[in-house]
Amino acid sequence: MKHTLRFRTVNKDIFLDIKKGRKTVETRAATERYQNIKAGDTLVLVCGKEKIEKKIKKVKLFKTIATLLNAYSLKRIMPNLNSAKEWRKELYTYPDYKEKIKKFGLVALEL
């Protein structure tokens, strides 16, 4: 099955890190939209007019940012950041993410 993930133009650096293979774990708030994604599915990543496809190797759900960071190094999630505090700050720039993470947790998609 194919799933489309869109990146805002302001987040093109994240899109390019996935394209280059530097970012190997994509995370999203685990809302209903992401709960039917399974290992073996294909992610279609879109940023502006650019598009790439990546096969999902593994999908894991986490209740908190801290538990996710116990399972994955920050460099696999956000290669350009240096601390969990920076990543938390980045996550909370997305609309309603603090509330969504509290309610649904996070999904980690290994690429």
Buried (B, 14 or more C-beta within 10 A) or exposed (E): EEBEBEBEEEBBEBBBBBBEEBBBBBBBBBBEEBEEBEEEBEBEBBBEEEEEEBEBEEBBBBEEBEEBBEEBEBBBBBBEBEEBEEBBEBBBEBEEBEEBBEEBBBBBBBB
